Amino acid sequence: MKSSVTLYGFRRYVLLGLFLPFLSKFAYAEKLEVFSTSETPINGVAITSKGRVFYSMPQWLEPSQPSPSVVERKKDGSLLPYPGGKWNKFSKSDPENRFVNVNAVHFDGNDGLWVVDYGAPFFGPTLENSQKLVKINVETDKVEKVYRFPSLLEGKAKLNDVRVDLSRGLAYLSEFGAGSIIVLDLESGLARKVLDQHYSTRAHPDVVSYFLGQPFKTHMLQVNDIELSPDGSRLFYQATGGPIMYSIETAALRNSTLSDRELGERVEVFAKSTTVGGVTRDSVGNMYLGDVQKNAVTKLDLQGQMSTVVQDDRLLWPDAMTIHEGYLYVPCPQIRLLGKFHGGKSQAKMPFSVYRYKLD
């Protein structure tokens, strides 16, 4: 009897091992739900402490189909331009006071929705005086402040993403055109460019990434994804293609007396990474990466170990995510399927979606 039980147990575990990958994928599909759909790509999500949901919508389609740039998702699922007025009416003639090409939205945990505009619509050149960081007060629904960086954003420089540390009155922005981090004093508006074209903020020239099995190069996409530790003491960042995520103490970034060489020496390798569309973190500091190559979200824990959270064929270029009340919200703008990369004929699977996944 003992040997029969042992044999049965052995067979059971062998069968479980054979079918586990399929069971896991089925479980993933069951837990991954469509939260929003749109005819326009959504590449970023921000959710306030009161549950208000905001999306960034870059100008990636045709000039005849301009997006509203930033929208609020209402409880009935409708998407309304935010904050309204001329801010959401695209025009090349007034790039200073309108959204031109919004790439990111970020909620600061208090009353601020931060909008990053890198001002290069329809994959074209950056419009003069268009790049900016906009703070919208979500209590009043009014634009409260606009930060501009003309002396720091010359040539190929392009703003990409932002993280805000209200306790220290600072914001950190990734600049993915030339490759640098911008440190912004929120009160004075003074900003400094640091780690300018440092190896950690530059794309690795030899990295080849894959999307739906097709290779592509990311050598033009410098530092892209950034995230702060929960206490704001470290900044994590990487270029789109990885293959490394770096970190540095924010105390060093704040120290204007450090030379470029001294600051560069403070950079540390945090973990091996992958090609990433967007990143967020949970309350303890685990990071979640939009894994472009695997159509997945990958968890990067505090020790830098990677594990798959959810993998699904619908996760086409998972971009700038957020976590709210135990759910992971994942926008999938399908960027490599847009007409820009297919001779003007979009291969995107309509509609564009934001997915929601219940974290364990």
Buried (B, 14 or more C-beta within 10 A) or exposed (E): EEEEEEEEEEEEEEEEEEEEEEEEBEEBBEBBEEBBEBEBBBBBBBBBEEEBBBBBBBBBBEEEEBBBBBBBBEEEEEBEBBBBEEBBBBEEEEBBBBBBBBBBBBBBEEBBBBBBBBBBBBBEEBBEBBBBBBBBBBEEEEBBEBBBBEEBBEEEBBBBBBBBBBEBEBBBBBBBBBBBBBBBBBEEEEBBBBBBEBEBBBBBEEBEBEBBEEEEEBBEBBBBBBBBBEEBEBBBBBBBBBBBBBBBBBEBBBBEEBEEEEBBEBBEEBBEBBBBBBBBBBEEBBBBBBBBBBBBBBBBEEEBEBEEBBBBEBBBBBBBBBBBEEBBBBBBBBBBBBBBBEEEEBEBEEEBBBBBBEBE
